Amino acid sequence: MGSARRDFIKKAGVASLFLSSFSALSSFKPAGKDKPVLKPKALQPGDTVGIISPAGAIYESEPYAIAVESFEAMGLKVKLGAYVKGRYGHLAGTDEERAQELNDMFADKEVKAVVAMRGGSGCARILEKIDYDMIAANPKIFIGYSDITALHMAIFSKTSLVTFHGPIAASPWNKFTYDYFRRILFDKEAILLENPRDCGDNLTIVKNRIQTIASGEASGQLVGGNLTVLTGIMGSQYLPDWEGKILFVEEVSEAIYRVDRMMSQLQLAGVLDKIAGFVFGKCTDCSPGSSYGTLTLEEVLEHYLKPLNIPCFFGSMIGHIPEQFTVPIGIEATINADKGSIQLVEPAVV
């Protein structure tokens, strides 16, 4: 009798644990759902920007000098993070150091914008170490791309702060890139993001063409970033509610079969069934890979996106490219898949 009773209690305990876990999961809502959007203040000449290294390390000194000089040319002051030149293997410091640097920059009243020095990898490692309540209490511009996608998704999901997928501090900062950065973050424009239509010496547009996957217009909040990084944190608490969103992604140096795998993950996770529109930026240096035979990138995208019956296009100036848009995450926008345009419905800063 004693043994049977112990077995019963053990089984009852397991059942209770299962039911409580199921209850918690069924009541879970994605972080950031139903919160009002929090906009940062616009930049002004004389403001201080803080440069941090939340991901990979940079081993040469010249990129830092170029970054500082670029922001000074914009009329801004620069404050380097305490660990911006740190190193821990391939990372720019330990997880604790990189998280602390980000937290410190948001807490610093002197700093009006926080800019990632570069991408690389490692941002997902620090998501649990970020002080999201403090960031919400000190909203400011945060910008970067590539691996910085993990931070964009986490900050927006946890705080509803609008962040910016755009140039890193080590970017070339050419006229095209700076123009969109300035008009959105300094001038508060609700801007139209549309690829240049200059034919050059050609009879038609050859460079930076748009490919329409499915025609039409759609409106919703812009969310997204690097495809690898985005799918890498799938299933975590650091992603937004996808319902009605305009999802944009970009990729670099990935074989097309890997892009197919990641698009499949978006489909299986139910993301593609919820969004209102889809924009694929640039897939820079995305080769067929070493396998025998391959689908083209166009075939991969059409396979996953055409059945959705939502506006989709490919080729926007978003990604690992010298000339790139600054794209606000969390701002309402309307995409036109036939023109390949993204029209911001409202300014991204106040």
Backbone hydrogen bonds in HBPLUS format (Angstrom, degrees):
<---DONOR---> <-ACCEPTOR-->    atom                        ^
c    i                          cat <-CA-CA->   ^        H-A-AA   ^      H-
h    n   atom  resd res      DA  || num        DHA   H-A  angle D-A-AA Bond
n    s   type  num  typ     dist DA aas  dist angle  dist       angle   num
A0005-ARG N   A0001-MET O   2.90 MM   4  6.03 155.5  1.96 146.8 153.8     1
A0006-ARG N   A0002-GLY O   3.00 MM   4  6.24 155.6  2.06 145.3 151.5     2
A0007-ASP N   A0003-SER O   2.99 MM   4  6.28 156.5  2.05 149.4 155.8     3
A0008-PHE N   A0004-ALA O   2.95 MM   4  6.20 154.4  2.02 146.1 153.1     4
A0009-ILE N   A0005-ARG O   2.97 MM   4  6.26 162.8  2.00 152.8 156.7     5
A0010-LYS N   A0006-ARG O   2.91 MM   4  6.09 158.2  1.96 147.6 154.1     6
A0011-LYS N   A0007-ASP O   2.93 MM   4  6.13 163.1  1.95 149.4 153.6     7
A0012-ALA N   A0008-PHE O   2.85 MM   4  6.04 156.8  1.91 149.8 157.0     8
A0013-GLY N   A0009-ILE O   2.88 MM   4  6.05 149.6  1.97 144.3 152.3     9
A0014-VAL N   A0010-LYS O   3.06 MM   4  6.38 155.9  2.12 147.7 153.6    10
A0015-ALA N   A0011-LYS O   2.97 MM   4  6.19 163.6  2.00 150.1 154.6    11
A0016-SER N   A0012-ALA O   2.89 MM   4  6.06 154.9  1.95 144.0 151.2    12
A0017-LEU N   A0013-GLY O   2.93 MM   4  6.16 157.3  1.98 146.7 152.7    13
A0018-PHE N   A0014-VAL O   2.90 MM   4  6.16 156.7  1.96 150.8 157.2    14
A0019-LEU N   A0015-ALA O   2.90 MM   4  6.15 164.1  1.93 152.5 156.2    15
A0020-SER N   A0016-SER O   2.93 MM   4  6.12 159.0  1.97 149.3 155.1    16
A0021-SER N   A0017-LEU O   2.95 MM   4  6.10 153.8  2.02 144.9 152.1    17
A0022-PHE N   A0018-PHE O   2.80 MM   4  6.04 159.1  1.84 151.3 157.6    18
A0023-SER N   A0019-LEU O   2.88 MM   4  6.04 156.7  1.94 145.0 151.4    19
A0024-ALA N   A0020-SER O   3.04 MM   4  6.23 154.1  2.10 141.0 147.5    20
A0025-LEU N   A0021-SER O   2.94 MM   4  6.20 158.4  1.99 150.1 155.9    21
A0026-SER N   A0022-PHE O   2.85 MM   4  6.01 162.0  1.88 153.1 158.2    22
A0027-SER N   A0023-SER O   3.14 MM   4  6.23 139.6  2.31 140.3 149.5    23
A0028-PHE N   A0025-LEU O   3.12 MM   3  5.08 154.0  2.19 100.2 108.2    24
A0033-LYS N   A0030-PRO O   3.23 MM   3  5.93 154.9  2.29 140.7 141.5    25
A0035-LYS N   A0032-GLY O   3.47 MM   3  5.69 163.9  2.50 123.3 121.2    26
A0038-LEU N   A0160-SER O   2.82 MM 122  5.60 172.7  1.82 140.6 138.8    27
A0162-VAL N   A0038-LEU O   2.85 MM 124  6.06 157.8  1.90 165.8 164.1    28
A0350-VAL N   A0040-PRO O   2.97 MM 310  6.31 154.5  2.04 146.9 155.0    29
A0043-LEU N   A0185-LEU O   2.80 MM 142  5.87 161.9  1.83 153.3 157.3    30
A0047-ASP N   A0044-GLN O   2.98 MM   3  5.67 157.2  2.04 146.8 147.9    31
A0046-GLY N   A0075-GLY O   2.67 MM  29  5.81 154.3  1.73 153.4 162.2    32
A0077-LYS N   A0047-ASP O   2.77 MM  30  5.98 173.1  1.78 154.7 157.2    33
A0112-LYS N   A0048-THR O   2.81 MM  64  5.76 172.5  1.82 167.1 167.8    34
A0049-VAL N   A0077-LYS O   2.85 MM  28  6.19 163.7  1.88 150.5 150.4    35
A0079-LYS N   A0049-VAL O   2.90 MM  30  6.15 154.3  1.96 159.0 159.6    36
A0050-GLY N   A0113-ALA O   2.74 MM  63  6.15 165.9  1.76 165.7 167.1    37
A0115-VAL N   A0050-GLY O   2.79 MM  65  6.09 166.8  1.81 165.2 169.3    38
A0051-ILE N   A0079-LYS O   2.95 MM  28  6.31 155.7  2.01 150.8 158.0    39
A0081-GLY N   A0051-ILE O   2.85 MM  30  5.81 148.3  1.95 172.5 166.4    40
A0052-ILE N   A0115-VAL O   3.00 MM  63  6.31 159.3  2.05 154.4 160.3    41
A0117-MET N   A0052-ILE O   2.70 MM  65  5.70 156.1  1.75 173.7 175.1    42
A0092-ALA N   A0055-ALA O   2.98 MM  37  6.05 163.1  2.01 158.3 154.1    43
A0056-GLY N   A0119-GLY O   2.93 MM  63  5.98 160.9  1.96 146.2 152.2    44
A0057-ALA N   A0090-HIS O   3.06 MM  33  5.90 157.9  2.11 140.6 138.9    45
A0064-TYR N   A0061-SER O   3.16 MM   3  5.68 130.0  2.42 111.9 123.6    46
A0065-ALA N   A0061-SER O   3.39 MM   4  6.78 157.0  2.45 149.5 155.9    47
A0065-ALA N   A0062-GLU O   3.01 MM   3  5.12 112.8  2.47 101.1 117.2    48
A0066-ILE N   A0062-GLU O   2.94 MM   4  6.23 162.1  1.98 162.7 167.8    49
A0067-ALA N   A0063-PRO O   2.96 MM   4  6.06 156.7  2.01 142.4 148.8    50
A0068-VAL N   A0064-TYR O   3.00 MM   4  6.22 168.1  2.01 154.0 156.2    51
A0069-GLU N   A0065-ALA O   3.00 MM   4  6.15 165.7  2.02 149.0 153.3    52
A0070-SER N   A0066-ILE O   2.89 MM   4  6.01 147.4  2.00 145.2 154.2    53
A0071-PHE N   A0067-ALA O   3.17 MM   4  6.48 163.2  2.20 154.6 156.9    54
A0072-GLU N   A0068-VAL O   2.99 MM   4  6.18 155.3  2.05 149.2 157.1    55
A0073-ALA N   A0069-GLU O   2.94 MM   4  6.07 142.5  2.08 138.6 148.1    56
A0074-MET N   A0071-PHE O   3.03 MM   3  5.02 139.2  2.20  95.6 107.7    57
A0076-LEU N   A0071-PHE O   3.05 MM   5  5.45 158.0  2.10 149.9 147.2    58
A0075-GLY N   A0072-GLU O   2.97 MM   3  5.06 157.7  2.02 105.6 111.6    59
A0084-VAL N   A0081-GLY O   3.30 MM   3  4.97 172.9  2.30 103.6 105.0    60
A0086-GLY N   A0083-TYR O   2.85 MM   3  4.87 161.4  1.89 116.6 117.0    61
A0088-TYR N   A0091-LEU O   2.74 MM   3  5.04 155.7  1.80 144.7 144.1    62
A0091-LEU N   A0088-TYR O   3.03 MM   3  5.04 153.4  2.10 125.8 123.4    63
A0098-ARG N   A0094-THR O   2.98 MM   4  6.20 168.6  1.99 158.2 160.8    64
A0099-ALA N   A0095-ASP O   2.98 MM   4  6.08 161.5  2.01 149.7 155.0    65
A0100-GLN N   A0096-GLU O   2.92 MM   4  5.95 157.9  1.97 143.1 150.0    66
A0101-GLU N   A0097-GLU O   2.92 MM   4  6.09 152.6  2.00 146.1 153.2    67
A0102-LEU N   A0098-ARG O   3.24 MM   4  6.47 157.3  2.30 142.2 146.9    68
A0103-ASN N   A0099-ALA O   2.94 MM   4  6.21 170.5  1.95 156.2 158.9    69
A0104-ASP N   A0100-GLN O   2.79 MM   4  5.90 159.9  1.83 149.8 155.7    70
A0105-MET N   A0101-GLU O   3.09 MM   4  6.25 154.2  2.16 143.4 149.5    71
A0106-PHE N   A0102-LEU O   3.17 MM   4  6.48 157.4  2.23 153.1 158.5    72
A0107-ALA N   A0103-ASN O   3.03 MM   4  6.22 145.2  2.15 144.5 154.7    73
A0108-ASP N   A0104-ASP O   2.95 MM   4  6.02 127.9  2.23 140.8 153.9    74
A0111-VAL N   A0108-ASP O   3.18 MM   3  5.62 140.3  2.34 109.1 118.6    75
A0114-VAL N   A0141-ILE O   2.69 MM  27  6.03 164.3  1.72 154.4 158.3    76
A0143-ILE N   A0114-VAL O   3.06 MM  29  6.57 152.9  2.14 159.4 167.7    77
A0116-ALA N   A0143-ILE O   3.13 MM  27  6.47 166.9  2.15 170.3 174.4    78
A0169-ALA N   A0116-ALA O   2.85 MM  53  6.03 169.7  1.86 149.8 153.4    79
A0170-ALA N   A0117-MET O   3.22 MM  53  5.69 143.8  2.35 140.9 143.3    80
A0125-ARG N   A0122-GLY O   3.11 MM   3  5.41 138.1  2.30 105.0 116.3    81
A0126-ILE N   A0123-CYS O   3.08 MM   3  5.62 155.8  2.14 114.3 120.9    82
A0129-LYS N   A0126-ILE O   2.89 MM   3  5.22 152.6  1.97 112.3 121.5    83
A0135-ILE N   A0131-ASP O   3.13 MM   4  6.46 152.8  2.20 144.9 152.8    84
A0136-ALA N   A0132-TYR O   2.94 MM   4  6.15 160.6  1.98 149.2 153.8    85
A0137-ALA N   A0133-ASP O   3.08 MM   4  6.29 139.7  2.25 137.7 148.4    86
A0137-ALA N   A0134-MET O   3.15 MM   3  5.03 123.5  2.49  90.4 104.9    87
A0138-ASN N   A0134-MET O   3.03 MM   4  6.23 117.4  2.44 135.7 151.6    88
A0138-ASN N   A0135-ILE O   3.02 MM   3  5.00 144.5  2.15  98.3 109.3    89
A0164-PHE N   A0142-PHE O   2.87 MM  22  6.04 157.2  1.92 168.8 171.9    90
A0144-GLY N   A0164-PHE O   3.18 MM  20  6.70 147.5  2.30 161.7 171.4    91
A0166-GLY N   A0144-GLY O   3.14 MM  22  5.04 151.9  2.22 108.8 115.2    92
A0148-ILE N   A0145-TYR O   3.32 MM   3  5.01 162.1  2.35 114.3 110.8    93
A0149-THR N   A0146-SER O   3.01 MM   3  5.85 166.8  2.03 123.4 127.1    94
A0150-ALA N   A0147-ASP O   3.27 MM   3  6.23 154.3  2.34 124.6 125.7    95
A0151-LEU N   A0148-ILE O   2.96 MM   3  5.29 122.3  2.30 106.5 120.5    96
A0152-HIS N   A0148-ILE O   2.99 MM   4  6.38 158.2  2.04 154.6 161.6    97
A0153-MET N   A0149-THR O   2.94 MM   4  6.16 171.5  1.94 160.5 161.1    98
A0154-ALA N   A0150-ALA O   3.07 MM   4  6.15 160.5  2.10 142.0 147.8    99
A0155-ILE N   A0151-LEU O   2.85 MM   4  5.87 171.6  1.86 154.5 157.4   100
A0156-PHE N   A0152-HIS O   2.97 MM   4  6.01 167.7  1.99 151.6 155.7   101
A0157-SER N   A0153-MET O   2.92 MM   4  5.88 159.2  1.97 142.4 149.2   102
A0158-LYS N   A0154-ALA O   2.92 MM   4  5.94 158.6  1.97 149.1 154.6   103
A0159-THR N   A0155-ILE O   2.88 MM   4  5.69 148.5  1.98 145.4 153.2   104
A0160-SER N   A0156-PHE O   2.75 MM   4  4.37 143.2  1.88 121.2 130.3   105
A0329-ILE N   A0163-THR O   2.75 MM 166  5.33 174.4  1.75 156.5 158.4   106
A0165-HIS N   A0327-VAL O   2.86 MM 162  5.06 155.3  1.92 158.9 150.8   107
A0327-VAL N   A0165-HIS O   2.83 MM 162  5.06 175.9  1.83 144.8 146.2   108
A0171-SER N   A0168-ILE O   3.03 MM   3  5.27 164.5  2.05 113.9 116.6   109
A0178-TYR N   A0174-ASN O   2.97 MM   4  6.07 171.4  1.98 160.9 163.8   110
A0179-ASP N   A0175-LYS O   2.91 MM   4  5.88 151.0  2.00 144.6 152.5   111
A0180-TYR N   A0176-PHE O   3.41 MM   4  6.75 161.4  2.44 154.4 155.7   112
A0181-PHE N   A0177-THR O   3.16 MM   4  6.32 162.4  2.19 149.4 154.9   113
A0182-ARG N   A0178-TYR O   2.80 MM   4  5.90 165.6  1.82 155.9 158.9   114
A0183-ARG N   A0179-ASP O   3.03 MM   4  6.15 168.0  2.04 148.4 152.0   115
A0184-ILE N   A0180-TYR O   3.11 MM   4  6.08 152.8  2.19 143.8 149.9   116
A0185-LEU N   A0181-PHE O   2.92 MM   4  5.84 164.7  1.95 149.6 154.7   117
A0186-PHE N   A0182-ARG O   2.82 MM   4  4.98 149.6  1.91 131.7 139.9   118
A0187-ASP N   A0182-ARG O   2.99 MM   5  6.37 157.9  2.04 154.1 160.5   119
A0189-GLU N   A0183-ARG O   2.91 MM   6  5.64 167.6  1.92 161.9 160.0   120
A0344-LEU N   A0191-ILE O   3.03 MM 153  5.57 173.4  2.03 158.8 157.3   121
A0193-LEU N   A0342-ILE O   2.75 MM 149  4.95 178.1  1.75 152.1 151.5   122
A0342-ILE N   A0193-LEU O   2.93 MM 149  4.95 150.6  2.01 136.6 145.9   123
A0202-ASN N   A0199-CYS O   3.08 MM   3  5.36 156.9  2.13 130.6 130.5   124
A0211-GLN N   A0314-PHE O   2.89 MM 103  5.10 166.4  1.91 152.8 156.6   125
A0314-PHE N   A0211-GLN O   2.83 MM 103  5.10 155.7  1.89 146.0 154.3   126
A0213-ILE N   A0312-CYS O   2.94 MM  99  5.24 153.9  2.01 132.5 137.8   127
A0214-ALA N   A0312-CYS O   3.15 MM  98  5.05 165.8  2.17 135.0 133.8   128
A0312-CYS N   A0214-ALA O   3.01 MM  98  5.05 159.8  2.05 135.3 139.0   129
A0337-ALA N   A0216-GLY O   2.93 MM 121  5.57 163.2  1.96 175.9 170.4   130
A0218-ALA N   A0335-ILE O   3.11 MM 117  5.49 148.0  2.22 142.8 151.0   131
A0335-ILE N   A0218-ALA O   2.83 MM 117  5.49 155.6  1.89 163.2 166.8   132
A0220-GLY N   A0333-ALA O   3.01 MM 113  5.69 151.2  2.09 155.7 164.9   133
A0333-ALA N   A0220-GLY O   2.94 MM 113  5.69 152.7  2.02 140.6 146.3   134
A0246-ILE N   A0221-GLN O   2.80 MM  25  5.69 174.5  1.80 143.4 144.8   135
A0222-LEU N   A0331-ILE O   3.00 MM 109  5.73 159.6  2.04 144.9 147.0   136
A0330-GLY N   A0222-LEU O   2.69 MM 108  5.30 153.5  1.76 151.2 160.7   137
A0223-VAL N   A0246-ILE O   3.02 MM  23  6.24 157.0  2.08 160.9 159.1   138
A0248-PHE N   A0223-VAL O   2.97 MM  25  6.33 156.3  2.03 150.8 158.1   139
A0225-GLY N   A0248-PHE O   2.97 MM  23  6.27 139.1  2.14 147.1 151.9   140
A0250-GLU N   A0225-GLY O   3.09 MM  25  6.22 129.4  2.36 137.6 140.7   141
A0230-LEU N   A0226-ASN O   2.92 MM   4  6.00 160.3  1.96 152.2 158.6   142
A0227-LEU N   A0250-GLU O   2.96 MM  23  5.83 164.9  1.99 165.7 165.3   143
A0231-THR N   A0227-LEU O   2.99 MM   4  6.12 172.2  1.99 153.7 155.4   144
A0232-GLY N   A0228-THR O   2.94 MM   4  5.95 133.3  2.17 135.5 148.9   145
A0233-ILE N   A0230-LEU O   3.35 MM   3  5.76 151.8  2.43 105.8 112.5   146
A0234-MET N   A0231-THR O   3.23 MM   3  4.92 163.1  2.26  99.4 103.2   147
A0236-SER N   A0233-ILE O   3.09 MM   3  5.69 151.5  2.17 139.8 140.2   148
A0245-LYS N   A0242-TRP O   3.11 MM   3  5.52 165.5  2.14 138.6 135.3   149
A0244-GLY N   A0274-LYS O   2.99 MM  30  6.12 162.4  2.02 145.2 140.3   150
A0276-ALA N   A0245-LYS O   2.74 MM  31  5.52 158.7  1.79 143.2 150.8   151
A0247-LEU N   A0277-GLY O   3.02 MM  30  6.34 151.8  2.10 157.4 148.7   152
A0279-VAL N   A0247-LEU O   2.82 MM  32  6.23 158.3  1.87 154.8 158.7   153
A0249-VAL N   A0279-VAL O   2.95 MM  30  6.50 148.4  2.05 157.8 168.0   154
A0281-GLY N   A0249-VAL O   2.71 MM  32  6.00 175.2  1.71 172.6 172.3   155
A0251-GLU N   A0282-LYS O   3.04 MM  31  6.43 172.7  2.05 155.2 156.3   156
A0284-THR N   A0251-GLU O   2.95 MM  33  6.34 132.0  2.19 158.9 145.6   157
A0253-SER N   A0284-THR O   2.77 MM  31  6.23 156.1  1.82 162.3 170.4   158
A0258-ARG N   A0255-ALA O   2.93 MM   3  5.40 136.8  2.12 109.6 121.6   159
A0259-VAL N   A0255-ALA O   3.21 MM   4  6.67 149.3  2.30 146.1 155.2   160
A0256-ILE N   A0287-SER O   2.94 MM  31  6.14 142.3  2.09 150.4 159.4   161
A0260-ASP N   A0256-ILE O   2.90 MM   4  6.20 155.6  1.96 149.8 156.6   162
A0261-ARG N   A0257-TYR O   3.04 MM   4  6.25 147.9  2.15 132.6 140.7   163
A0262-MET N   A0258-ARG O   2.98 MM   4  6.29 154.9  2.04 148.0 153.8   164
A0263-MET N   A0259-VAL O   2.90 MM   4  6.15 155.5  1.96 152.3 159.2   165
A0264-SER N   A0260-ASP O   2.92 MM   4  6.10 150.2  2.01 144.9 153.5   166
A0265-GLN N   A0261-ARG O   3.00 MM   4  6.32 142.0  2.15 137.4 147.7   167
A0266-LEU N   A0262-MET O   3.08 MM   4  6.43 152.1  2.16 144.5 150.8   168
A0267-GLN N   A0263-MET O   3.03 MM   4  6.34 150.6  2.12 143.0 151.3   169
A0268-LEU N   A0264-SER O   2.83 MM   4  6.08 167.8  1.85 156.2 158.7   170
A0269-ALA N   A0265-GLN O   2.92 MM   4  5.96 145.1  2.04 144.2 153.0   171
A0271-VAL N   A0266-LEU O   3.03 MM   5  5.35 130.5  2.29 163.9 169.3   172
A0270-GLY N   A0267-GLN O   3.02 MM   3  5.30 158.2  2.07 108.3 115.0   173
A0274-LYS N   A0271-VAL O   3.03 MM   3  5.49 154.3  2.10 112.7 120.6   174
A0278-PHE N   A0311-PRO O   3.06 MM  33  6.53 157.7  2.11 153.3 159.7   175
A0313-PHE N   A0278-PHE O   3.19 MM  35  6.75 146.0  2.31 149.2 158.5   176
A0280-PHE N   A0313-PHE O   2.95 MM  33  6.33 170.4  1.96 160.0 163.0   177
A0315-GLY N   A0280-PHE O   2.84 MM  35  6.32 144.4  1.96 151.5 163.3   178
A0315-GLY N   A0281-GLY O   3.22 MM  34  4.84 137.9  2.41 127.7 131.1   179
A0282-LYS N   A0318-ILE O   2.88 MM  36  5.95 158.9  1.92 170.6 164.3   180
A0300-VAL N   A0296-THR O   3.02 MM   4  6.36 154.6  2.09 150.2 157.2   181
A0301-LEU N   A0297-LEU O   2.98 MM   4  6.23 170.0  1.99 158.7 160.0   182
A0302-GLU N   A0298-GLU O   2.97 MM   4  6.10 161.9  2.00 148.1 153.7   183
A0303-HIS N   A0299-GLU O   3.01 MM   4  6.06 151.0  2.09 140.7 148.3   184
A0304-TYR N   A0300-VAL O   3.33 MM   4  6.68 156.8  2.38 151.3 155.1   185
A0305-LEU N   A0301-LEU O   2.87 MM   4  5.80 156.0  1.92 153.9 161.6   186
A0306-LYS N   A0302-GLU O   3.12 MM   4  5.15 152.3  2.20 122.7 131.2   187
A0308-LEU N   A0305-LEU O   3.02 MM   3  5.46 152.0  2.11 113.5 122.3   188
A0309-ASN N   A0306-LYS O   3.28 MM   3  5.96 160.8  2.32 120.9 124.7   189
A0318-ILE N   A0316-SER O   2.68 MM   2  5.51 141.4  1.82 107.6  94.7   190
A0325-PHE N   A0317-MET O   2.82 MM   8  5.82 165.2  1.84 175.3 171.0   191
A0345-VAL N   A0332-GLU O   2.91 MM  13  5.51 173.6  1.91 139.7 140.0   192
A0334-THR N   A0343-GLN O   2.83 MM   9  5.13 155.3  1.90 141.5 148.9   193
A0343-GLN N   A0334-THR O   2.83 MM   9  5.13 178.5  1.83 151.2 150.7   194
A0336-ASN N   A0341-SER O   2.99 MM   5  5.26 155.2  2.06 139.7 145.0   195
A0340-GLY N   A0336-ASN O   2.74 MM   4  5.66 131.0  1.98 144.5 160.1   196
A0341-SER N   A0336-ASN O   3.15 MM   5  5.26 152.3  2.23 138.5 143.3   197
